[in-house]
């Protein structure tokens, strides 16, 4: 059997009588480290032991240290049958060597017994008068980048061993908390004569001179931080709740459609302008629309924001089998090919036409035409090169000439649509986004119109009183200049 004991946070008073009896009764005792205040008292008891401090020198990482210790303990058990393994604090609190050892013991069929102990968390809670029932999260400093910070909970960060680790922790915390926020620097909690607990500013963390293996941090609940996703959800819940905003309460999915479209285009505009500050703002406005629709869904009892995030997470995992499963995709072309195949399976199309119909009718016309043509091309309905597509533009142009003098509005509409559709087809062959192309031309038109207007003002003339020929002359002048 392997008995796994905790040596408490560092005070001899924290050692249980059961732990002391086990240490006295067993000949084969192994400690993860001798660098712990309790060891000084254990030495006075005349207890013989070995430590694994040498592993820290010979290994390249802490994971390697802990795995090596666990493997060696299994070998010691095979040799001596009954052994004791002691670790600082409580065996199950922030003690990775124990969790690795327990897994190995289960695989090897080795019997274990865990002896409870006072943990350093208990010491911190006692020193800071923390009641964990109000919410407490414990984070290993080495794993902080994989954790979600939340000021709705008090947070204890353990194993802040040195200034380098403290610096890494500070950088991560500063991405969420205010740099001026007050946190607790906790060293040697519960150890008489060594304990030091003080408030510091977050930015001062890695400037502390007494950081060592006994250092932890405590960030109180409600510490000043950046607003997060949950805050936005809560704000929308208030706006739609009792005594909420009259306008927000009046909205439904239908009334918000135009807002959603507008916000999408404003995001695109910020991207085109390469304005990061504006992009942050516009993405926030767009996210608000998602939260708004989700809150309406919750109010009506159909779905909530968790259903939305669950749905998209499942879809992203499902459509990235080259990341989350065994499928191989070495380039973006293969990724897109897999994506389309999975999409076809999900929608269970009955025909090729169904896939064309699945392109949203609410898309801008040029974009919808482009996507429909691209899908049709996938099924073989396409020319081999761009020349026939360009000839099609000529054909549609002459058909407009034939009908434009008629009073048949529907026929004119049809022929104009055909011309636009044919133009999009040429854009597709030339790998040009038709939406970008038309917006480029619109911007160019506005720039040239501005030139005409400024030229007219310089001549002391009113643009409205100029002839088309005069304006066209200025237009051509602008073309030569730009």
DODREN-832566 format. One record per residue (C-alpha): residue in three letters; y, x, z; residue number from 1. Coordinates in nm, 2 decimals, always signed. Each point is the difference from the previous one (the first is absolute). Layout:
! DODREN-832566
PT     r        y        x        z     k
PT   Ala        Y        X        Z   NUM
...
END
This chain:
! DODREN-832566
PT     r        y        x        z     k
PT   Unk    +0.00    +0.00    +0.00     1
PT   Unk    +0.36    +0.10    -0.06     2
PT   Unk    +0.24    -0.11    +0.27     3
PT   Unk    +0.36    -0.02    -0.13     4
PT   Unk    +0.26    +0.02    +0.27     5
PT   Unk    +0.38    -0.02    +0.01     6
PT   Unk    +0.20    +0.25    +0.20     7
PT   Unk    +0.30    -0.22    +0.04     8
PT   Unk    +0.36    +0.07    -0.10     9
PT   Unk    +0.03    +0.31    +0.21    10
PT   Unk    +0.03    -0.08    +0.37    11
PT   Unk    -0.30    +0.06    +0.21    12
PT   Unk    +0.05    -0.34    +0.16    13
PT   Unk    -0.08    -0.16    -0.33    14
PT   Unk    -0.35    +0.14    +0.00    15
PT   Unk    -0.25    -0.26    +0.11    16
PT   Unk    -0.26    +0.07    +0.27    17
PT   Unk    -0.27    -0.08    -0.26    18
PT   Unk    +0.14    +0.27    -0.24    19
PT   Unk    +0.00    +0.26    +0.28    20
PT   Unk    -0.35    -0.08    +0.10    21
PT   Unk    -0.12    +0.03    -0.36    22
PT   Unk    +0.17    +0.34    -0.03    23
PT   Unk    -0.17    +0.12    +0.32    24
PT   Unk    -0.34    -0.13    -0.09    25
PT   Unk    -0.04    +0.13    -0.35    26
PT   Unk    -0.05    +0.36    -0.10    27
PT   Unk    +0.09    -0.03    -0.37    28
PT   Unk    +0.37    -0.10    -0.01    29
PT   Unk    +0.22    +0.04    -0.31    30
PT   Unk    +0.37    -0.06    -0.03    31
PT   Unk    +0.19    -0.05    -0.32    32
PT   Unk    +0.27    +0.22    +0.14    33
PT   Unk    +0.10    +0.19    +0.31    34
PT   Unk    +0.37    -0.05    -0.07    35
PT   Unk    +0.04    -0.30    +0.23    36
PT   Unk    +0.16    -0.02    +0.34    37
PT   Unk    -0.31    -0.16    +0.16    38
PT   Unk    -0.21    +0.31    -0.08    39
PT   Unk    +0.18    +0.19    +0.28    40
PT   Unk    -0.13    -0.24    +0.26    41
PT   Unk    -0.35    +0.00    -0.16    42
PT   Unk    -0.01    +0.37    +0.04    43
PT   Unk    +0.05    -0.02    +0.37    44
PT   Unk    -0.32    -0.21    +0.02    45
PT   Unk    -0.20    +0.29    -0.13    46
PT   Unk    -0.12    -0.21    -0.30    47
PT   Unk    -0.14    +0.21    -0.29    48
PT   Unk    +0.08    -0.10    -0.35    49
PT   Unk    +0.05    +0.11    -0.35    50
PT   Unk    +0.29    -0.09    -0.24    51
PT   Unk    +0.06    -0.04    -0.37    52
PT   Unk    +0.34    +0.17    +0.00    53
PT   Unk    -0.14    +0.26    -0.24    54
PT   Unk    -0.05    -0.27    -0.27    55
PT   Unk    +0.38    -0.04    -0.03    56
PT   Unk    +0.03    +0.36    -0.11    57
PT   Unk    -0.29    +0.00    -0.24    58
PT   Unk    +0.06    -0.33    -0.17    59
PT   Unk    +0.26    -0.10    -0.27    60
PT   Unk    +0.08    -0.35    +0.12    61
PT   Unk    -0.04    -0.22    +0.30    62
PT   Unk    -0.25    -0.22    -0.18    63
PT   Unk    -0.21    +0.31    -0.05    64
PT   Unk    +0.03    +0.09    +0.36    65
PT   Unk    -0.11    -0.35    +0.12    66
PT   Unk    -0.29    -0.02    -0.24    67
PT   Unk    -0.12    +0.35    +0.09    68
PT   Unk    +0.01    -0.09    +0.37    69
PT   Unk    -0.20    -0.32    -0.05    70
PT   Unk    -0.26    +0.18    -0.21    71
PT   Unk    -0.03    +0.27    +0.27    72
PT   Unk    -0.04    -0.25    +0.28    73
PT   Unk    -0.29    -0.16    -0.19    74
PT   Unk    -0.17    +0.35    -0.02    75
PT   Unk    +0.07    +0.05    +0.37    76
PT   Unk    -0.17    -0.33    +0.08    77
PT   Unk    -0.30    +0.10    -0.20    78
PT   Unk    -0.02    +0.32    +0.20    79
PT   Unk    +0.08    -0.12    +0.35    80
PT   Unk    -0.07    -0.38    -0.02    81
PT   Unk    +0.27    -0.11    +0.26    82
PT   Unk    +0.35    +0.13    -0.05    83
PT   Unk    +0.36    -0.10    +0.09    84
PT   Unk    +0.29    -0.01    -0.23    85
PT   Unk    +0.35    -0.02    +0.15    86
PT   Unk    +0.33    -0.07    -0.17    87
PT   Unk    +0.36    -0.05    +0.12    88
PT   Unk    +0.10    -0.36    +0.09    89
PT   Unk    -0.23    -0.28    -0.08    90
PT   Unk    -0.29    +0.07    -0.24    91
PT   Unk    +0.09    -0.29    -0.23    92
PT   Unk    +0.37    +0.04    -0.01    93
PT   Unk    +0.14    +0.23    -0.27    94
PT   Unk    -0.31    +0.22    +0.01    95
PT   Unk    -0.14    +0.05    -0.34    96
PT   Unk    -0.27    +0.25    +0.10    97
PT   Unk    -0.16    -0.28    +0.21    98
PT   Unk    +0.01    -0.26    -0.28    99
PT   Unk    -0.17    +0.26    -0.24   100
PT   Unk    -0.25    +0.08    +0.27   101
PT   Unk    -0.09    -0.36    +0.06   102
PT   Unk    -0.06    -0.06    -0.37   103
PT   Unk    -0.23    +0.31    -0.02   104
PT   Unk    -0.19    -0.11    +0.31   105
PT   Unk    -0.06    -0.34    -0.15   106
PT   Unk    -0.14    +0.16    -0.32   107
PT   Unk    -0.21    +0.25    +0.19   108
PT   Unk    -0.12    -0.25    +0.26   109
PT   Unk    +0.15    +0.19    +0.29   110
PT   Unk    +0.07    -0.21    +0.31   111
PT   Unk    +0.36    +0.02    +0.14   112
PT   Unk    +0.18    -0.12    +0.30   113
PT   Unk    +0.38    -0.04    +0.02   114
PT   Unk    +0.16    +0.05    +0.34   115
PT   Unk    +0.34    -0.17    +0.01   116
PT   Unk    +0.31    +0.19    +0.10   117
PT   Unk    +0.38    -0.04    +0.04   118
PT   Unk    +0.16    +0.06    -0.34   119
PT   Unk    +0.33    +0.16    -0.07   120
PT   Unk    +0.10    -0.35    -0.13   121
PT   Unk    -0.05    -0.13    +0.35   122
PT   Unk    +0.22    +0.28    +0.13   123
PT   Unk    +0.27    -0.08    -0.25   124
PT   Unk    -0.01    -0.37    +0.07   125
PT   Unk    +0.03    +0.07    +0.37   126
PT   Unk    +0.28    +0.25    -0.03   127
PT   Unk    +0.20    -0.22    -0.24   128
PT   Unk    -0.09    -0.33    +0.17   129
PT   Unk    -0.14    -0.14    -0.33   130
PT   Unk    -0.21    -0.32    -0.01   131
PT   Unk    -0.22    +0.03    -0.31   132
PT   Unk    -0.02    -0.38    -0.01   133
PT   Unk    +0.35    +0.00    -0.16   134
PT   Unk    -0.14    +0.19    -0.29   135
PT   Unk    -0.09    +0.37    -0.03   136
PT   Unk    -0.12    +0.21    -0.29   137
PT   Unk    -0.15    +0.34    +0.03   138
PT   Unk    +0.03    +0.25    -0.29   139
PT   Unk    -0.14    +0.35    -0.04   140
PT   Unk    +0.28    +0.23    -0.12   141
PT   Unk    -0.24    +0.14    -0.26   142
PT   Unk    -0.05    -0.35    -0.15   143
PT   Unk    +0.36    -0.13    +0.02   144
PT   Unk    +0.05    +0.00    -0.38   145
PT   Unk    -0.29    -0.25    -0.03   146
PT   Unk    +0.14    -0.24    +0.27   147
PT   Unk    +0.23    -0.30    -0.03   148
PT   Unk    +0.30    +0.03    +0.23   149
PT   Unk    +0.11    -0.32    +0.17   150
PT   Unk    +0.28    -0.04    +0.25   151
PT   Unk    -0.15    -0.32    +0.12   152
PT   Unk    -0.23    +0.22    +0.20   153
PT   Unk    +0.04    +0.29    +0.23   154
PT   Unk    -0.15    +0.31    -0.16   155
PT   Unk    -0.16    +0.30    +0.17   156
PT   Unk    -0.05    +0.31    -0.22   157
PT   Unk    -0.25    +0.24    +0.13   158
PT   Unk    -0.09    +0.37    -0.07   159
PT   Unk    +0.35    +0.12    -0.08   160
PT   Unk    -0.13    +0.35    +0.05   161
PT   Unk    +0.29    +0.22    -0.13   162
PT   Unk    +0.34    +0.00    -0.16   163
PT   Unk    -0.15    -0.01    -0.35   164
PT   Unk    -0.19    -0.32    +0.07   165
PT   Unk    +0.30    -0.14    +0.18   166
PT   Unk    +0.21    +0.07    -0.31   167
PT   Unk    -0.25    -0.18    -0.22   168
PT   Unk    -0.01    -0.30    +0.24   169
PT   Unk    +0.38    -0.01    +0.01   170
PT   Unk    +0.03    -0.01    -0.38   171
PT   Unk    -0.25    -0.29    -0.02   172
PT   Unk    +0.16    -0.19    +0.28   173
PT   Unk    +0.35    +0.04    -0.15   174
PT   Unk    -0.12    -0.18    -0.31   175
PT   Unk    -0.02    -0.32    +0.22   176
PT   Unk    +0.20    +0.06    +0.32   177
PT   Unk    +0.36    +0.08    +0.03   178
PT   Unk    +0.05    +0.38    +0.05   179
PT   Unk    +0.22    -0.07    +0.30   180
PT   Unk    -0.26    -0.23    +0.16   181
PT   Unk    -0.10    +0.10    +0.36   182
PT   Unk    -0.37    +0.08    +0.05   183
PT   Unk    -0.19    +0.14    +0.30   184
PT   Unk    -0.12    +0.36    +0.00   185
PT   Unk    -0.31    +0.00    +0.22   186
PT   Unk    -0.16    +0.33    +0.12   187
PT   Unk    -0.29    +0.03    +0.24   188
PT   Unk    +0.01    -0.37    +0.10   189
PT   Unk    -0.15    -0.06    +0.34   190
PT   Unk    -0.03    +0.37    +0.09   191
PT   Unk    +0.19    +0.08    +0.32   192
PT   Unk    +0.24    +0.29    -0.04   193
PT   Unk    -0.03    +0.01    -0.38   194
PT   Unk    +0.09    -0.35    -0.10   195
PT   Unk    +0.33    -0.03    -0.20   196
PT   Unk    +0.11    -0.33    -0.15   197
PT   Unk    +0.35    -0.02    -0.16   198
PT   Unk    +0.19    -0.20    -0.25   199
PT   Unk    +0.10    +0.18    -0.31   200
PT   Unk    +0.15    -0.09    -0.34   201
PT   Unk    -0.26    -0.01    -0.28   202
PT   Unk    +0.18    +0.27    -0.20   203
PT   Unk    -0.04    +0.23    +0.31   204
PT   Unk    -0.38    -0.02    +0.01   205
PT   Unk    -0.09    +0.33    -0.15   206
PT   Unk    +0.27    +0.18    +0.19   207
PT   Unk    -0.17    -0.04    +0.34   208
PT   Unk    -0.11    +0.33    +0.15   209
PT   Unk    -0.29    -0.11    +0.21   210
PT   Unk    -0.21    -0.17    -0.27   211
PT   Unk    -0.37    +0.09    +0.05   212
PT   Unk    -0.35    -0.15    +0.00   213
PT   Unk    +0.10    -0.24    +0.28   214
PT   Unk    +0.28    -0.16    -0.20   215
PT   Unk    +0.02    -0.37    -0.11   216
PT   Unk    +0.27    -0.23    -0.10   217
PT   Unk    +0.08    -0.36    +0.09   218
PT   Unk    +0.22    -0.22    -0.23   219
PT   Unk    +0.09    -0.32    +0.18   220
PT   Unk    -0.04    -0.34    -0.15   221
PT   Unk    +0.32    -0.12    -0.19   222
PT   Unk    +0.12    +0.35    -0.06   223
PT   Unk    +0.27    +0.00    -0.27   224
PT   Unk    -0.16    +0.03    -0.35   225
PT   Unk    +0.03    -0.11    -0.36   226
PT   Unk    -0.09    -0.36    -0.08   227
PT   Unk    -0.34    -0.03    -0.15   228
PT   Unk    -0.20    -0.25    -0.21   229
PT   Unk    -0.09    -0.21    +0.31   230
PT   Unk    +0.37    -0.02    +0.09   231
PT   Unk    +0.07    -0.15    -0.35   232
PT   Unk    -0.28    -0.25    +0.05   233
PT   Unk    +0.14    -0.10    +0.34   234
PT   Unk    +0.36    -0.04    -0.14   235
PT   Unk    -0.12    -0.23    -0.27   236
PT   Unk    -0.21    -0.20    +0.26   237
PT   Unk    +0.32    -0.05    +0.20   238
PT   Unk    +0.20    -0.10    -0.31   239
PT   Unk    -0.26    -0.26    -0.09   240
PT   Unk    -0.07    -0.10    +0.36   241
PT   Unk    +0.15    -0.26    +0.23   242
PT   Unk    +0.38    +0.03    +0.00   243
PT   Unk    -0.03    +0.24    -0.29   244
PT   Unk    +0.23    +0.04    -0.30   245
PT   Unk    +0.05    -0.34    -0.19   246
PT   Unk    +0.00    +0.17    -0.34   247
PT   Unk    -0.33    +0.19    +0.07   248
PT   Unk    -0.16    -0.31    +0.13   249
PT   Unk    +0.08    -0.19    -0.32   250
PT   Unk    -0.17    +0.25    -0.23   251
PT   Unk    -0.35    -0.04    -0.15   252
PT   Unk    -0.20    +0.20    -0.25   253
PT   Unk    +0.17    -0.17    -0.29   254
PT   Unk    +0.36    +0.05    +0.11   255
PT   Unk    -0.06    +0.37    +0.06   256
PT   Unk    -0.14    +0.08    -0.35   257
PT   Unk    +0.34    +0.10    -0.15   258
PT   Unk    +0.07    +0.22    +0.31   259
PT   Unk    -0.32    +0.18    -0.05   260
PT   Unk    +0.07    +0.07    -0.37   261
PT   Unk    +0.35    +0.12    +0.08   262
PT   Unk    -0.11    +0.24    +0.27   263
PT   Unk    -0.26    +0.15    -0.23   264
PT   Unk    +0.26    +0.07    -0.27   265
PT   Unk    +0.24    +0.15    +0.26   266
PT   Unk    -0.28    +0.24    +0.11   267
PT   Unk    -0.04    +0.10    -0.37   268
PT   Unk    +0.37    +0.05    -0.03   269
PT   Unk    +0.00    +0.23    +0.31   270
PT   Unk    -0.28    +0.20    -0.15   271
PT   Unk    +0.18    +0.03    -0.34   272
PT   Unk    +0.31    +0.12    +0.18   273
PT   Unk    -0.20    +0.25    +0.21   274
PT   Unk    +0.18    -0.12    +0.31   275
PT   Unk    -0.23    +0.05    +0.30   276
PT   Unk    +0.22    -0.18    +0.25   277
PT   Unk    +0.03    -0.30    -0.23   278
PT   Unk    -0.38    +0.01    -0.06   279
PT   Unk    -0.07    -0.01    +0.37   280
PT   Unk    +0.23    -0.30    +0.04   281
PT   Unk    -0.14    -0.18    -0.31   282
PT   Unk    -0.37    +0.07    +0.10   283
PT   Unk    +0.09    -0.15    +0.34   284
PT   Unk    +0.14    -0.31    -0.17   285
PT   Unk    -0.32    -0.03    -0.21   286
PT   Unk    -0.22    +0.05    +0.31   287
PT   Unk    +0.19    -0.28    +0.17   288
PT   Unk    -0.10    -0.24    -0.28   289
PT   Unk    -0.37    +0.08    +0.07   290
PT   Unk    +0.05    -0.06    +0.37   291
PT   Unk    +0.19    -0.32    -0.07   292
PT   Unk    -0.27    -0.15    -0.22   293
PT   Unk    -0.27    +0.11    +0.26   294
PT   Unk    +0.20    -0.17    +0.28   295
PT   Unk    +0.02    -0.32    -0.21   296
PT   Unk    -0.37    +0.02    -0.05   297
PT   Unk    -0.05    +0.04    +0.38   298
PT   Unk    +0.23    -0.29    +0.07   299
PT   Unk    -0.19    -0.22    -0.24   300
PT   Unk    -0.33    +0.11    +0.15   301
PT   Unk    -0.15    +0.15    -0.32   302
PT   Unk    +0.03    +0.38    +0.05   303
PT   Unk    +0.20    +0.27    +0.18   304
PT   Unk    +0.11    +0.36    -0.05   305
PT   Unk    -0.33    +0.13    +0.12   306
PT   Unk    -0.18    -0.19    -0.28   307
PT   Unk    +0.24    +0.16    -0.24   308
PT   Unk    -0.06    +0.35    +0.12   309
PT   Unk    -0.37    -0.06    +0.03   310
PT   Unk    -0.02    -0.12    -0.36   311
PT   Unk    +0.19    +0.30    -0.15   312
PT   Unk    -0.19    +0.25    +0.21   313
PT   Unk    -0.33    -0.14    -0.11   314
PT   Unk    +0.12    +0.00    -0.36   315
PT   Unk    +0.12    +0.36    +0.01   316
PT   Unk    -0.33    +0.12    +0.15   317
PT   Unk    -0.20    -0.21    -0.25   318
PT   Unk    +0.20    +0.13    -0.30   319
PT   Unk    -0.02    +0.37    +0.10   320
PT   Unk    -0.37    +0.06    +0.01   321
PT   Unk    +0.06    +0.36    -0.10   322
PT   Unk    +0.17    +0.04    +0.34   323
PT   Unk    -0.18    -0.24    +0.23   324
PT   Unk    -0.35    +0.00    -0.17   325
PT   Unk    -0.21    +0.22    -0.22   326
PT   Unk    +0.16    -0.06    -0.34   327
PT   Unk    +0.14    +0.30    -0.18   328
PT   Unk    +0.34    -0.01    -0.17   329
PT   Unk    +0.15    +0.34    -0.08   330
PT   Unk    +0.31    -0.12    -0.17   331
PT   Unk    +0.25    -0.29    +0.00   332
PT   Unk    -0.15    -0.14    -0.33   333
PT   Unk    -0.34    -0.04    +0.16   334
PT   Unk    +0.16    -0.15    +0.31   335
PT   Unk    +0.18    -0.27    -0.21   336
PT   Unk    -0.32    -0.07    -0.19   337
PT   Unk    -0.19    -0.06    +0.33   338
PT   Unk    +0.29    -0.21    +0.13   339
PT   Unk    -0.02    -0.23    -0.30   340
PT   Unk    -0.38    -0.04    +0.02   341
PT   Unk    +0.02    -0.09    +0.37   342
PT   Unk    +0.28    -0.24    -0.07   343
PT   Unk    -0.20    -0.17    -0.27   344
PT   Unk    -0.29    -0.04    +0.24   345
PT   Unk    +0.23    -0.14    +0.27   346
PT   Unk    +0.15    -0.27    -0.23   347
PT   Unk    -0.33    -0.08    -0.16   348
PT   Unk    +0.16    -0.06    -0.35   349
PT   Unk    -0.21    -0.23    -0.22   350
PT   Unk    +0.15    +0.14    -0.32   351
PT   Unk    +0.23    +0.27    -0.13   352
PT   Unk    +0.27    -0.27    -0.04   353
PT   Unk    -0.02    -0.07    +0.37   354
PT   Unk    +0.11    +0.35    +0.07   355
PT   Unk    +0.31    -0.04    -0.23   356
PT   Unk    +0.08    -0.33    +0.17   357
PT   Unk    -0.01    +0.18    +0.34   358
PT   Unk    +0.31    +0.20    -0.09   359
PT   Unk    +0.27    -0.18    +0.21   360
PT   Unk    +0.22    -0.24    -0.20   361
PT   Unk    +0.29    +0.07    +0.24   362
PT   Unk    +0.03    +0.36    -0.11   363
PT   Unk    +0.30    +0.09    -0.22   364
PT   Unk    -0.09    -0.08    -0.36   365
PT   Unk    +0.00    +0.35    -0.13   366
PT   Unk    -0.22    +0.12    +0.28   367
PT   Unk    -0.24    -0.29    -0.04   368
PT   Unk    -0.03    +0.06    -0.37   369
PT   Unk    -0.07    +0.37    +0.05   370
PT   Unk    -0.28    -0.07    +0.26   371
PT   Unk    -0.16    -0.27    -0.22   372
PT   Unk    +0.00    +0.23    -0.31   373
PT   Unk    -0.14    +0.28    +0.20   374
PT   Unk    -0.29    -0.21    +0.13   375
PT   Unk    -0.07    -0.14    -0.35   376
PT   Unk    -0.01    +0.36    -0.13   377
PT   Unk    -0.27    +0.08    +0.26   378
PT   Unk    -0.21    -0.27    -0.17   379
PT   Unk    +0.05    +0.16    -0.35   380
PT   Unk    +0.28    -0.24    -0.12   381
PT   Unk    +0.25    +0.27    -0.11   382
PT   Unk    +0.11    +0.22    -0.29   383
PT   Unk    -0.11    +0.36    -0.03   384
PT   Unk    +0.36    +0.13    -0.02   385
PT   Unk    +0.36    -0.10    +0.03   386
PT   Unk    +0.08    -0.05    -0.37   387
PT   Unk    -0.15    -0.35    -0.03   388
PT   Unk    +0.17    -0.10    +0.32   389
PT   Unk    +0.34    +0.11    -0.15   390
PT   Unk    -0.08    -0.19    -0.32   391
PT   Unk    -0.06    -0.31    +0.22   392
PT   Unk    +0.36    +0.03    +0.12   393
PT   Unk    +0.12    -0.02    -0.36   394
PT   Unk    -0.22    -0.30    -0.06   395
PT   Unk    +0.13    -0.19    +0.30   396
PT   Unk    +0.36    +0.09    -0.09   397
PT   Unk    -0.03    -0.16    -0.35   398
PT   Unk    -0.16    -0.31    +0.16   399
PT   Unk    +0.31    -0.04    +0.21   400
PT   Unk    +0.21    +0.03    -0.30   401
PT   Unk    -0.19    -0.29    -0.15   402
PT   Unk    +0.05    -0.23    +0.29   403
PT   Unk    +0.33    +0.09    +0.17   404
PT   Unk    +0.21    -0.24    -0.21   405
PT   Unk    -0.23    -0.29    +0.07   406
PT   Unk    +0.06    -0.24    +0.29   407
PT   Unk    -0.36    +0.05    +0.12   408
PT   Unk    +0.08    +0.15    +0.34   409
PT   Unk    -0.37    +0.03    +0.10   410
PT   Unk    -0.08    +0.19    -0.32   411
PT   Unk    +0.29    +0.24    +0.06   412
PT   Unk    -0.11    +0.05    +0.35   413
PT   Unk    -0.35    +0.08    -0.12   414
PT   Unk    +0.11    +0.25    -0.26   415
PT   Unk    +0.23    +0.18    +0.23   416
PT   Unk    -0.28    +0.02    +0.26   417
PT   Unk    -0.23    +0.15    -0.27   418
PT   Unk    +0.26    +0.26    -0.08   419
PT   Unk    +0.04    +0.10    +0.36   420
PT   Unk    -0.38    +0.01    +0.05   421
PT   Unk    -0.04    +0.22    -0.31   422
PT   Unk    +0.28    +0.23    +0.14   423
PT   Unk    -0.19    +0.03    +0.33   424
PT   Unk    -0.31    +0.10    -0.19   425
PT   Unk    +0.18    +0.29    -0.16   426
PT   Unk    +0.13    +0.11    +0.34   427
PT   Unk    -0.35    -0.01    +0.13   428
PT   Unk    -0.13    +0.22    -0.28   429
PT   Unk    +0.28    +0.25    +0.06   430
PT   Unk    -0.07    -0.01    +0.38   431
PT   Unk    +0.34    -0.14    +0.07   432
PT   Unk    +0.06    -0.26    +0.28   433
PT   Unk    +0.17    -0.28    -0.18   434
PT   Unk    +0.19    -0.11    +0.32   435
PT   Unk    +0.14    +0.36    +0.03   436
PT   Unk    +0.09    +0.00    -0.36   437
PT   Unk    +0.19    -0.33    +0.01   438
PT   Unk    +0.18    +0.10    +0.32   439
PT   Unk    +0.09    +0.34    -0.15   440
PT   Unk    +0.16    -0.18    -0.29   441
PT   Unk    +0.18    -0.25    +0.22   442
PT   Unk    +0.15    +0.28    +0.20   443
PT   Unk    +0.10    +0.18    -0.32   444
PT   Unk    +0.16    -0.32    -0.12   445
PT   Unk    +0.20    -0.04    +0.32   446
PT   Unk    +0.12    +0.37    -0.02   447
PT   Unk    +0.11    -0.04    -0.36   448
PT   Unk    +0.17    -0.33    +0.08   449
PT   Unk    +0.19    +0.17    +0.28   450
PT   Unk    +0.12    +0.27    -0.24   451
PT   Unk    +0.13    -0.28    -0.23   452
PT   Unk    +0.18    -0.17    +0.28   453
PT   Unk    +0.16    +0.32    +0.14   454
PT   Unk    +0.11    +0.10    -0.36   455
PT   Unk    +0.16    -0.34    -0.04   456
PT   Unk    +0.19    +0.04    +0.33   457
PT   Unk    +0.12    +0.35    -0.10   458
PT   Unk    +0.14    -0.16    -0.33   459
PT   Unk    +0.17    -0.26    +0.21   460
PT   Unk    -0.21    -0.28    -0.15   461
PT   Unk    -0.20    -0.29    +0.13   462
PT   Unk    -0.37    +0.03    -0.09   463
PT   Unk    -0.01    -0.38    -0.07   464
PT   Unk    +0.27    +0.03    -0.27   465
PT   Unk    -0.17    +0.28    -0.19   466
PT   Unk    -0.21    -0.07    -0.32   467
PT   Unk    -0.37    +0.07    -0.01   468
PT   Unk    +0.07    +0.27    -0.26   469
PT   Unk    +0.24    +0.18    +0.24   470
PT   Unk    -0.25    -0.02    +0.28   471
PT   Unk    -0.28    +0.11    -0.22   472
PT   Unk    +0.20    +0.30    -0.10   473
PT   Unk    +0.04    +0.10    +0.36   474
PT   Unk    -0.37    -0.06    +0.05   475
PT   Unk    -0.09    +0.25    -0.27   476
PT   Unk    +0.24    +0.25    +0.15   477
PT   Unk    -0.17    -0.04    +0.33   478
PT   Unk    -0.34    +0.06    -0.17   479
PT   Unk    +0.12    +0.33    -0.14   480
PT   Unk    +0.13    +0.11    +0.33   481
PT   Unk    -0.31    -0.09    +0.20   482
END
